Amino acid sequence: MGAKFAQAMLLAAPGGGTDEARDDGLQHFFYVLTGELEVAVGEKKEVLGPGAFAYCPAGTKYAFRNRGAGEARALWVKRPY
């Protein structure tokens, strides 16, 4: 029963996030639970609140940053294509 994906809880303090856009060849799915998370997928960038999600196809650069005043939490699933 080998897992073909990884799931993690993303916790980002205010102002926290990635230093630069990255592409690791995996698909990524972000589902925001609390706070506000700015997510960039390719050339598109949006601020997401609770209940919103973003999908990043394999081979696409992504980045994220907490632009809110409190901690942001998101469910982060990634898997090979």
C-alpha positions in Angstrom: 0.0 0.0 0.0 2.4 2.6 -1.2 1.2 6.2 -1.1 1.2 8.1 -4.4 0.7 11.5 -2.8 1.8 13.5 0.3 -0.5 15.5 2.4 0.5 18.2 4.9 -0.9 21.0 7.0 0.6 24.3 5.7 1.0 26.9 8.5 2.1 30.3 7.5 2.7 33.2 10.0 1.9 36.7 8.8 4.3 37.6 5.9 5.5 34.0 5.7 5.6 31.9 2.5 8.0 30.9 -0.3 11.0 32.9 -1.1 10.5 32.5 -4.9 8.3 30.6 -7.3 9.2 26.9 -7.6 8.4 23.9 -9.8 9.2 20.5 -8.5 7.4 18.5 -11.2 4.5 17.6 -8.9 0.8 18.5 -8.9 -0.2 20.7 -5.9 -3.6 21.4 -4.4 -4.0 24.0 -1.7 -7.3 24.2 0.3 -7.4 27.2 2.7 -8.8 26.5 6.2 -8.1 29.7 8.0 -6.6 33.1 7.3 -5.7 34.5 3.9 -3.2 33.0 1.6 -1.9 34.6 -1.6 -1.3 31.8 -4.1 0.5 32.2 -7.4 0.2 29.5 -10.0 2.0 30.3 -13.2 1.2 33.9 -14.1 -2.0 34.0 -12.1 -2.1 35.3 -8.5 -5.1 35.4 -6.1 -5.7 35.9 -2.4 -7.7 33.0 -1.0 -9.8 32.8 2.1 -11.3 29.9 4.1 -13.0 27.4 1.8 -11.1 28.5 -1.3 -8.6 26.3 -3.2 -5.9 26.5 -5.8 -4.7 23.7 -8.2 -1.2 23.8 -9.7 -0.6 21.4 -12.6 2.7 19.5 -12.8 5.4 21.5 -14.5 3.9 24.9 -13.4 5.7 27.3 -11.0 3.9 28.1 -7.7 4.4 30.3 -4.7 2.4 31.3 -1.6 2.5 34.0 1.0 0.3 34.9 4.0 -0.8 38.5 3.4 -3.2 38.5 6.4 -2.7 39.7 9.9 -3.1 36.2 11.5 -1.8 32.7 10.9 -3.0 31.1 7.7 -3.6 27.3 7.5 -4.2 25.3 4.4 -4.4 21.6 3.5 -1.6 20.9 1.0 -1.7 17.8 -1.2 1.0 17.1 -3.7 1.6 14.1 -6.0 3.5 13.0 -9.1 1.6 13.4 -12.3 
